[in-house]
Amino acid sequence: MTIREEIEAREDLILSPQATKSRTARRDREEAPDPLRTAFQRDRDRIIHSKCFRRLKHKTQVYIAPGDHYRTRMTHTLEVGQIGRTVARALRLNEDLVEAIAMGHDVGHTPFGHVGEYALRDLVGHFNHNEQSLRTLEVLEKDGQGLNLTKEVRDGILGHTGAHKPVTMEGQIIRLADRIAYLCHDFDDAQRAGMLSIGDLPRSVREVLGTTPSQMITTMVMDMVRESMDKTEIFMSAEVTDVMNEFRRFMFTEVYKAPTLIPDRNRAAHVVKYLFLHYLENPELLRHEVVRQGGEDRIISLTDIVDYVAGLTDQYAIKLFKEIYIPRIWDPAN
Ligand SMILES: Nc1nc2c(ncn2[C@H]2C[C@H](O)[C@@H](COP(=O)(O)OP(=O)(O)OP(=O)(O)O)O2)c(=O)[nH]1
């Protein structure tokens, strides 16, 4: 018996009947199993070692180019993983699956987060970061070979937001853990930025969730665990769900769509649109990317341009913008 088989046998003993067992996981392209790690551990490791995962460090969560104590997409991802694992362990669900989904869920975010997502959507009509996360991992990574992840991990990544609800309990945990994480950490960052203080929170949020990010996470996590115990789906109580929705509406008005952040958001959208249009006019500039993906002679498509621009980090997008834009408007010889 291999160590992996022992771990799989342990899952049968320890995990709840509702848990997704790694033994049943399937990949589109069959692969020999690993001697040490289960399929979900392996997926998590593949994601952590991927290039798109490393780029999360340089992608905006809310604030563009903030100080070192503000969240980035990377720290957000780690916080979602932590919250998700706590819930999964409490409910005896598969922590490795939860962690793999968490690590991959946001790798498709554009530079400047949602601002870049909306800019690309304006230009091409359809663009969602959850679909791009899946595409990045399954099609673009490893020079176009993709990571060949299990269908359970792919389902959780696609379903972490939007219309598709994940089929596994573990995927459903991430859908809520993502929201819990970003609301609490963005409130924390908003206090750090001097945009908000505790007294600004709606009274119901203070009364039901608490007043510190730590209390808020605890309340929502405890509620999720309590409501989902011995169930076949992940739930939160009606009361906590209502207050969480109120907290979310508050964060949208006071932070995400706050007038003070609009100039930065407009500049960021301009950079993304400018780069996209530049590559649309000069697609051959992306030949090296397409060659790396194994497409030597193929025509460079709109999708190639979207993939390239979506994959940029904030800083790299700004660098490209300066390299392209400044020579156009300023000739030092004159
Ligand atoms: N939705 C949204 N989020 C924004 C915007 N600007 C900044 N953010 C930040 C707030 C959160 O930290 C984060 C929410 O985006 P995520 O991709 O983490 O969550 P997602 O849209 O998947 O979650 P959701 O289903 O909307 O709760 O992005 C914005 O204009 N819209």
The ligand as an ORCA input file, in Angstrom:
! r2SCAN-3c Opt
* xyz 0 1
  N     -17.448     43.224     -7.136
  C     -16.561     44.228     -7.048
  N     -15.536     44.089     -6.228
  C     -14.629     45.072     -6.165
  C     -14.736     46.222     -6.945
  N     -13.678     46.986     -6.698
  C     -12.947     46.341     -5.811
  N     -13.508     45.164     -5.472
  C     -12.963     44.204     -4.521
  C     -13.815     44.013     -3.315
  C     -13.396     42.663     -2.885
  O     -12.143     42.725     -2.211
  C     -13.184     41.925     -4.163
  C     -14.400     41.139     -4.608
  O     -14.035     40.453     -5.706
  P     -13.631     38.901     -5.694
  O     -13.210     38.571     -7.056
  O     -12.732     38.583     -4.550
  O     -15.037     38.275     -5.352
  P     -16.206     37.935     -6.359
  O     -16.511     39.054     -7.278
  O     -15.815     36.633     -6.929
  O     -17.316     37.778     -5.215
  P     -18.868     38.034     -5.144
  O     -19.482     36.808     -5.732
  O     -19.175     39.295     -5.892
  O     -19.097     38.170     -3.672
  O     -12.849     42.909     -5.120
  C     -15.861     46.366     -7.796
  O     -16.037     47.341     -8.523
  N     -16.745     45.333     -7.811
*
